[in-house]
Amino acid sequence: MLSSLHLTPPEHVSMKYYNINNPSEKVSLREAVLRSAIHISGLYMPESIPLLPAAFFKKLPELSLQEIAFELSKVMLGGDVPDAALEQIVTKAINFDIPLKQLDENLYVLELFHGPTLAFKDVGARYMAALFEYLLQNENREVTVLVATSGDTGSAVANAFYNRKGIKVVILYPSGRVSNFQEKQLTTMGRNITALEVDGNFDDCQRLVKQAFSDEELNNRMTLTSANSINFARLFPQSFYYFYALAQLRAQSTKRVKPVIISVPSGNFGNLTAGLVAKRMGLPVDNYIAATNTNHAVADYLKNGRFEPLPTQHTITNAMDVGNPSNFPRILELYKQSHLDIAADIKGYWFTDAQTSEAMNDLQKKYGYLADPHGAIAYLALKKHLEKHPVKNDSTGIFLETAHPAKFPEEVEMATGLKVQIPDALKELLVLEKKSIKIPGNFNDLKSLL
């Protein structure tokens, strides 16, 4: 039994979710999760984000990751899901650690790759799958989960939803633009998992998914939902590990608490949005850093106040190869479109592949730490921010390591000269047969297949 701080009110009032493009449209948790709202050209957000009491933060250093996830779930979902079911969801989904490791006096890395597919998306995907299973347990219908991936989302979703009753999963990924291990993870499962290899980039995959949700005929014939971070049920659980990072930081440190800066490798911006939700719930983070590659539309916005989507550029940080991030409208909504307020809380930096490789080498030489390219970009952005703002050098910096370096062995080895140790779970994938269906990047082919 997970300990309870009794954060939810006795009446357990249900949370409503509204479409950010049509705020008068408010729906239940069930509808927000099982529909995702993309087919009506909007994203769902909770009607309110509760501010957690001081008692919670006082207790935070003593709480486990599962206890934090349980308490936050009660606050956000408690009106719709009983405590016993929430406890089951949390214990099923989050059965691995997310350790915070210290590299020097003021520098820490939060390792998000200890789940079954060795990437941060295991947290949201597994939580969402368990929640789906609860919501559908008494329903005699089949739900099709449609998801676009630039790498790790597809493998995490495939693993989380594999063999789940009443659920089919269709994954769209860009041909030739995911790593070998990522492709093996999302194409070798079979059964209720179908992988579609799209002739195009991630934005093409995302466009096809959005067209499917917008197609009235398709939605009348089948129940479609998303497992991308456009679905709030995938995004919200990612807030758990920000709280857990600070819980570990406070438990480890006997010195005074310094301002905290967290650097987030950002592609579709779900991870950063979850961090901002955590901040709204009262988590004391001084600044977030949006670390991006040459797909830097949001970094540009943070500097000049203009959001201009860019054609997607292919990089060695493929999970961040997103020219038009789907979650950016959620960030605008959180801040009521105020560029001034957004830029006060979020700092943006972008880097080339060459700089990313240098950062991997720098981390290994300075700290003996082997990072994947995405974590290296987060480290680089944090380092640049501290150099530009010397006053921030009295802060505690945390960067997110979102994938195991073994998922990108060629890039890591080329940058550091070190052979990456491949975990057994990945080695076993290499002998499995790839099962994918190649499709062109046009909607009619996807519609026919569905």
C-alpha positions, 0 to 999 in steps of 0.5 A: 500500500502506497502511503497517502498524504490525503491531498485530494478533497473528500468530495473527489471532484472530477477534473474537466478538460477543455479544448484550448482552441474552443475553451467552452468545450469541456469533457471528462477524463475518459473523453479527453484520454480516449479521443485526444481532441486532435480531430477537432483541431485542439489539444485538451488541458485540465480546467485547473492545475492544482497548487500542492500544499506546503505539507507535500513539499516538506514531505517530498524528500522522504517519498519514493517515485511511486508515492509521488506518482500516486499523490500527483495522480490523486490530485489530478485524476482522483475524481474519476479514478478510485485510489485503489485503481490509481495505486494499481496503475502506478505500481504496474507502470512505474516499476523502475528507478529514475536516479539523480546522479551528481557529476560535480558540486552543482551539476546533476543528471537525471537518468530517465532510461531505466525502463524497459525500452531504455528511454524516458517515454516509458514513464508516460507510455506505461502509465497511459496504457495502464490507465487505458486498461482501467477505463476500457475494462467494462467496455465491449469495443476496440480502440485504435491507438495511432501514434507518430514517432521520431524514435523512442515514442514508438518503441515505448508505446509498442512495449506498453500496449503490447497484448493489451485487451481491446487495443490496437496500436498503429505506429508511423515512423519516418523511413531511414530516420530512426536508429537501428535499435529504435526501429527494431524495438517498434517493428518486431513485436507483432500481434496488436502492434502494426508499424508503418514505415513512412516515406518522409520525415517525422512531421509527415508522420505527425501530419498523417496522424492529425489528418486521421483524427480530422477525418469524419468518416474514419472516426465514425467507423472506429475509435481512434486515440493518440499515444503521443504527448498530444494526449494529456494522459501521456504527458501528465505522468512525465511531471512525476520525475521532476518532483522526484528529481528535487526529492532526491536533490533535497535528500542528498544535500545537507547544504542550503537549497540553491535555485534549481535550473533544469535543462530539457532536450526538446523535440515535440515539447511534451517533456518540457510542458510536463515540467511547466505543469509541475512548476504550476503545481508548486515545484520550485524550479527557477528556470527551465531550459529548452535544449534543441538541435537545428530544429529551433523554431521554439528557441527562436520564439523565446528570443524574438517572440515570433513562432515560425515553424521550420522544415524538419532537419535530420540530425543525430538527435533524431527524437528532437527532429520536429519542425513544428512541435505539437505541444507548443500551443499548450505552453502558450496556453499555460502562459496566456500567450505572454511571450514575456512570461514564457521567456522569463521561465524558459531559456532556449538554446540550439546546437549543431551535430558537431557541437553535440558530439563535442559535448558527448566527448566533454562529458566523458572526459570531464566526468567519466559520464557516457551520455547519448546525443539528446542528453549531451544537448541538454548538458550543453544548453545548461553549460551555455546558460550558466556561462551567459548568466554568471549569477546563475553559477550559484544554482544547481543545474540538472540536465535530463538524460532521456535515452541509454547511450547504447541506443545510439552506439555509432554516434556515441563511439564516434564522439568519445572513442569508447565502445558502448556496452550494449544491454542484453535487452537490446542485443536480443532485438538484433536477431528478431525479424523486422515487421513493417508496412511501407507507405507513401506520405499521403493520407489516402493510403493510411486511411485505406490501411486503417 
